[in-house]
């Protein structure tokens, strides 16, 4: 059944391989079995959160967020912005060495 959930995803391809199961590297010792529920993991990874709805909130404001990170002379700089289609609501720099992913999350907070 978990294969059916996987093949429905655009970014997943199921192939046969002879590579060792990467999950086996997380066990405490070589003799200890790896215990996990593939279906539960796949559903948690590829399912929407149950509290998210696909209906618009009445009178909702439409805001856009962005975060970025770049390196100049070996030093990482990052920033974020929250905007509407017409104005910047908030923007600013982030601490040195902030990743692009963290900058994106900061924009959402």
C-alpha positions in Angstrom: 0.0 0.0 0.0 2.8 2.5 0.8 4.1 2.0 -2.8 0.7 3.4 -4.0 1.2 6.5 -1.9 4.7 7.0 -3.2 4.0 6.6 -6.9 1.3 9.3 -6.7 4.0 11.8 -5.8 5.6 13.8 -8.7 9.0 14.0 -7.0 9.3 10.3 -6.2 10.6 7.5 -8.4 10.7 3.8 -7.2 13.6 1.9 -8.5 15.3 -1.4 -7.6 18.8 -1.0 -6.1 21.4 -3.1 -4.4 22.4 -0.3 -2.0 22.2 -1.1 1.7 19.1 0.3 3.5 20.2 3.7 4.8 17.9 3.3 7.8 20.2 0.5 9.0 22.9 3.0 9.8 20.7 4.6 12.5 20.4 1.5 14.7 22.5 1.3 17.9 24.4 -1.8 16.8 24.6 -4.0 13.8 22.5 -6.8 15.5 19.7 -4.4 16.5 16.7 -4.4 14.1 15.5 -1.1 12.7 11.9 -0.5 13.7 9.8 1.9 11.7 6.5 2.1 9.9 7.0 3.0 6.3 3.4 3.9 5.7 3.3 6.2 8.7 6.6 7.9 7.6 5.3 8.4 4.0 2.0 9.7 5.1 3.7 12.2 7.5 6.1 13.3 4.8 3.7 13.6 1.8 0.4 14.6 3.5 -0.9 18.0 4.3 -1.4 19.0 7.9 -4.9 18.1 9.1 -5.5 21.6 10.4 -4.8 23.2 7.0 -7.9 24.1 4.9 -8.2 24.9 1.2 -10.8 27.6 1.7 -10.0 31.3 1.9 -10.6 33.2 5.1 -13.1 36.0 4.6 -11.4 39.4 4.4 -7.9 37.7 4.5 -4.9 39.9 3.6 -2.7 38.4 0.9 0.9 38.7 1.9 4.0 37.3 0.2 7.2 36.2 2.1 10.7 35.6 0.9 14.1 35.0 2.5 17.5 34.8 0.9 21.1 34.1 1.7 24.3 34.8 -0.2 28.0 34.8 0.3 30.3 37.8 -0.2 34.1 37.4 0.4 33.4 34.2 2.3 30.9 35.7 4.7 27.2 34.7 4.5 24.6 37.4 4.5 20.8 36.8 4.8 17.6 38.8 4.9 13.8 38.5 4.7 10.8 40.4 3.5 7.0 40.4 3.9 5.1 42.3 1.2 1.7 42.8 -0.4 1.5 43.2 -4.1 2.0 46.9 -3.6 4.1 47.5 -0.5 6.8 46.1 1.8 5.2 45.3 5.2 8.5 44.3 6.9 12.0 43.5 5.8 15.4 43.2 7.4 18.8 41.6 7.7 19.3 38.4 9.7 22.3 37.3 11.7 25.5 36.3 9.9 25.6 32.7 8.7 21.8 32.4 8.5 20.9 29.9 5.8 18.4 30.6 3.0 16.0 28.0 4.6 16.1 29.7 8.0 15.6 33.1 6.3 12.5 31.7 4.6 11.1 30.5 7.9 11.9 33.8 9.6 9.8 35.6 7.0 6.9 33.4 8.0 7.1 34.1 11.7 
